[in-house]
Amino acid sequence: MPLTFADLERMPDDGINVVVPDVVFLTAAQVERLDLDAHLNFAPALVVDIASRVSWSYDLAIKRAFYERIGVLEHWIQTLW
C-alpha cells in the first residue's frame, strides 16, 4: 500500500492537500503512530522526490513549500539527469 500524507489546510495558490512523495523516512516513534489503513496524517522526518526535467520546478517550489508548511524536517530532490 503506497503511503501518502494529507494536510488539513489547503495551499492557497493551487489547492494541494495530498502529495505522494517517492520515498519517505519515518522515525521509530513515527512508525508506532502509523495507521496502514489511512493516509499518513503527520509529517515524516524525511521526504525524497525523484525529479524529472518536467517535474523539477514543481517539486522545488510548490511541493517544497508544502512540506515546509506541514513540518517535514528534510526534503531531498534527486534529479534524473
Sequence and secondary structure as in RCSB ss.txt:
>XXXX:A:sequence
MPLTFADLERMPDDGINVVVPDVVFLTAAQVERLDLDAHLNFAPALVVDIASRVSWSYDLAIKRAFYERIGVLEH
WIQTLW
>XXXX:A:secstr
    EE SS  TTT   EE  SEEE  HHHHHH  TTS B S  SEEEEEE TTTHHHIIIIIHHHHHHHT SEE
EEEE  
